[in-house]
Amino acid sequence: MTNPLQFIQQVRAEVSKVTWPTRREVMLTTAMVFVLASLTALFFSLVDLGIRSALTAVLGMFG
């Protein structure tokens, strides 16, 4: 078991090894997430509309 001082030194050494993203990388990644989430929402909305239309047509034939 290490003492608290050694632990803090080890944590600081590990944190100094971290490569932080640049502002541009963060903005680009955020934009990509929003675009892909929008495309996914559009896709599932269209699939839902198609299933609803098909189900309405099938039920309309029997009703």
N, C-alpha and C positions, 0 to 999 in steps of 0.2 A: 504494500500500500504506500502510495507517495504522499508526501506532505502537501498542504494547500499551496505553498509557494511554488513547488515544482510543478504542480498541476497547472497553475496559472501561467507559468513560463511555457509549458508544453502547449497550452491552448493558444497563447499568443504566437508561438512558432508555427502552428498549424494554420491559424487565420492569415498569417502573412503569406502563406503559400497559395491562398485562394486567388483566382483570377476573376475579378469582378467585371461584369459586362459594361460596355460603354453606353452612354445615353442613346446613341444611334441604334445599337443592337437591341436595347430594351424597347424603344419605340417601334422598330421594325417587327419585332416578335409580337408585341401587343397588337399592332395592326393586323398581322397575319392571323392571330387568334380571333379577332373580331370578324375578319373576312370569312374564315373557315366556319365559325359559328353561324354566321348569316347564311352561308351556302348550305350548311346542314339543316338549318331551320326551314329554308326554302324547299329543299329536297323532301323533307318529311311532311311539309304542308302539301306539296303536290301529291305525294304518295297517299296521304290521308284523303285528299279530294278525290283521287282516282278510286280508292276503295269505297268511299261513300257513294260516289256516282254509280259504281258497278253494283253495289248492294241495293241501292235504290232502284236500279233498273231490274234486277233479279226479283226483288220483292214486288215491284210494280207488275211484273208478268203474272204473278200468282194472286195478286190482290185485286 
